[in-house]
C-alpha cells in the first residue's frame, strides 16, 4: 500500500525534490504575506485614520501593485508545484483515497484537506484581488463592501486561508525536520486562533463602519 502511494505521488525523485523545494519556499513566502496582510487589515482596530494612512502609504509607493504581482507569481509557482504532486490519473487518486481511509492518520487527511481548501482559496483569492485592485482599499470602500455583500465571503476566506497556512506550514517544517511535531502544533494553533480572531474583529469593525 505504501509503495503504491509513493509511486502515485512521486514519479521521479529529482523532479520531486525540486517540486518540494518550490512548494516549500513559495508556501513560506505566502504564509509570511498572509500574516503581514492580516496586520494591515487589523490596523482598522487602531482607527480609521491609521488604516487610511497605511492605505495611502501603499498607494504612494505602489506597494499594492507590487503585492499583486508578488501574489500572482508566488501563488502561480506554488499551485504549479502542488499540481505536479497531485495524482492526475483516476487509479492514482483511488490509491490516495484508499490509503487515507485505511490508515486514518491525521497527516494523511490534512494533505487531502489542503488540496480541497487550496482549490477553494484559488477562486476566492482571485475574486478578492480583482475587487481590491479595481475598487480600492480605503476604510470607507472596505466598510461598504463588508456591510453590503462581502461579509460572509471574507469570513470564509479568512478561515480557509488561516487553516491552509497553518497546516501547510506544519507539514513543511515537520517534513524538513526543522522543529518538533507536537511543539509546532501548539504554536501554530495559537497563531491560527489569534489571526482568525484578529480578522473577525476587523470584519466586525468594517461592518459597523459600513452601517454608520
SULFENKA-V552612 format. One record per residue. N is the residue number from 1. RES is the residue in one small letter. PSI is psi in degrees with one decimal (none if undefined). BURIAL is I if it has 9 or more other C-alpha atoms within 8 Angstrom, else O. D_CENTER is the distance of its C-alpha to the mean C-alpha in Angstrom with 2 decimals. Layout:
n res psi burial d_center
N RES PSI BURIAL D_CENTER
N RES PSI BURIAL D_CENTER
This chain:
n res psi burial d_center
1 x -47.3 O 30.97
2 x -40.3 O 28.93
3 x -37.0 O 30.46
4 x -41.4 O 29.67
5 x -42.9 I 25.99
6 x -43.2 O 26.03
7 x -33.8 O 27.80
8 x -36.2 I 25.39
9 x -17.9 I 22.31
10 x 81.8 I 24.14
11 x -27.2 O 26.62
12 x 131.4 O 27.34
13 x -45.7 O 27.00
14 x -45.0 O 26.90
15 x -36.9 O 24.47
16 x -38.3 I 22.26
17 x -44.8 O 22.40
18 x -43.8 O 21.47
19 x -41.0 I 18.60
20 x -41.4 I 17.41
21 x -45.3 O 17.75
22 x -43.9 I 15.88
23 x -42.6 I 12.93
24 x -49.5 I 13.08
25 x -46.9 O 13.74
26 x -36.8 I 11.20
27 x -42.5 I 8.44
28 x -40.9 I 10.15
29 x -40.7 I 10.44
30 x -36.2 I 6.89
31 x -44.0 I 6.52
32 x -41.5 O 9.86
33 x -42.1 O 9.20
34 x -46.8 O 6.72
35 x -36.8 I 9.57
36 x -42.2 O 12.15
37 x -39.9 O 11.12
38 x -35.7 I 11.44
39 x -39.3 O 14.79
40 x -48.8 I 15.89
41 x -39.3 I 15.32
42 x -13.6 I 16.97
43 x -16.6 I 19.96
44 x -22.8 I 21.24
45 x -19.7 I 22.37
46 x -6.3 O 24.79
47 x 160.0 O 26.27
48 x -40.8 I 26.25
49 x -41.6 O 27.99
50 x -43.4 I 25.46
51 x -46.0 I 22.58
52 x -33.5 I 24.81
53 x -43.4 O 25.89
54 x -41.4 I 22.43
55 x -42.7 I 21.89
56 x -39.1 I 25.32
57 x -43.9 O 24.62
58 x -39.8 I 21.58
59 x -40.0 I 23.79
60 x -41.4 O 26.75
61 x 14.2 O 25.15
62 x 33.6 O 23.03
63 x -28.5 I 19.84
64 x -43.7 I 18.05
65 x -43.1 O 19.32
66 x -41.6 O 18.31
67 x -41.1 O 14.71
68 x -45.6 I 14.63
69 x -43.1 O 16.29
70 x -47.1 O 14.03
71 x -43.6 I 10.84
72 x -48.1 O 13.03
73 x -46.9 O 14.52
74 x -44.4 I 11.76
75 x -36.6 I 9.48
76 x -44.4 I 12.92
77 x -40.7 I 13.85
78 x -47.3 I 10.87
79 x -41.9 I 11.49
80 x -42.6 O 15.15
81 x -40.9 I 15.09
82 x -42.2 I 13.41
83 x -31.4 O 15.95
84 x -23.2 O 18.72
85 x -13.9 I 18.02
86 x 127.1 O 17.84
87 x 130.6 I 21.49
88 x -23.0 O 22.83
89 x 148.4 O 26.17
90 x -39.8 O 27.00
91 x -39.2 O 28.93
92 x -39.0 I 26.11
93 x -36.3 I 23.74
94 x -37.1 O 26.58
95 x -44.4 I 26.79
96 x -47.1 I 23.17
97 x -38.3 O 23.62
98 x -40.5 O 27.03
99 x -44.0 I 25.77
100 x -42.5 I 23.16
101 x -32.8 O 25.91
102 x -49.7 O 28.49
103 x -38.1 O 26.84
104 x 45.8 I 24.76
105 x 139.3 O 22.75
106 x -39.4 O 19.57
107 x -33.0 O 17.92
108 x -45.8 I 18.98
109 x -32.6 I 17.58
110 x -34.1 I 14.21
111 x -41.6 O 14.11
112 x -43.8 O 15.06
113 x -32.4 O 12.59
114 x -43.2 I 9.78
115 x -41.3 O 11.53
116 x -49.9 O 12.02
117 x -34.0 I 8.68
118 x -40.8 I 7.41
119 x -42.8 O 10.58
120 x -41.5 O 10.28
121 x -36.0 I 7.05
122 x -41.1 O 9.02
123 x -47.5 O 11.84
124 x -40.5 I 10.56
125 x -37.3 I 8.95
126 x -44.7 O 12.27
127 x -44.3 O 14.22
128 x -47.3 O 12.69
129 x -43.7 I 13.45
130 x -45.6 O 16.81
131 x -45.3 I 17.76
132 x -43.1 I 17.08
133 x -42.4 O 18.96
134 x -13.7 O 21.84
135 x -15.5 O 22.21
136 x 170.7 I 21.63
137 x 15.9 O 19.97
138 x 169.1 I 22.97
139 x -39.4 I 23.33
140 x -46.5 O 25.66
141 x -44.0 I 23.68
142 x -42.9 I 20.46
143 x -41.4 I 22.65
144 x -40.3 I 24.41
145 x -47.5 I 21.31
146 x -41.1 I 20.03
147 x -30.5 I 23.61
148 x -49.2 O 24.56
149 x -7.0 O 22.02
150 x 11.2 I 18.31
151 x -51.9 I 18.15
152 x -39.1 O 17.10
153 x -50.1 I 14.63
154 x -32.8 I 12.79
155 x -44.0 I 13.27
156 x -45.1 O 11.74
157 x -40.0 I 8.63
158 x -51.1 I 8.52
159 x -45.3 I 9.17
160 x -44.8 I 6.94
161 x -44.3 I 3.65
162 x -38.7 I 5.96
163 x -48.4 I 7.42
164 x -43.3 I 5.16
165 x -43.8 I 4.77
166 x -48.7 I 8.38
167 x -41.6 I 9.72
168 x -42.9 I 8.61
169 x -40.4 I 10.10
170 x -49.3 I 12.95
171 x -40.8 O 13.80
172 x -47.4 I 13.88
173 x -36.7 I 16.02
174 x -41.7 I 18.22
175 x -39.0 O 18.78
176 x 4.6 O 19.98
177 x 31.7 O 22.01
178 x -43.5 O 20.83
179 x 169.9 O 21.15
180 x 144.6 O 22.62
181 x -52.3 O 20.71
182 x -39.1 O 21.88
183 x -41.5 O 21.63
184 x -39.9 I 18.01
185 x -44.1 I 17.20
186 x -44.2 O 19.00
187 x -46.8 O 17.43
188 x -32.8 I 13.79
189 x -43.8 I 15.00
190 x -45.6 O 16.59
191 x -42.9 O 13.73
192 x -44.8 I 11.46
193 x -41.7 O 14.56
194 x -43.5 O 15.30
195 x -37.5 I 12.10
196 x -41.0 I 12.21
197 x -42.4 O 15.90
198 x -43.5 I 15.59
199 x -43.8 I 13.51
200 x -39.3 I 16.03
201 x -40.2 I 18.89
202 x -42.4 I 17.93
203 x -38.4 I 17.75
204 x -40.9 O 21.10
205 x -45.3 I 22.62
206 x -41.0 I 21.62
207 x -42.3 I 23.02
208 x -40.2 I 26.18
209 x -37.5 I 26.63
210 x -26.4 I 26.36
211 x -3.6 O 29.08
212 x none O 31.39
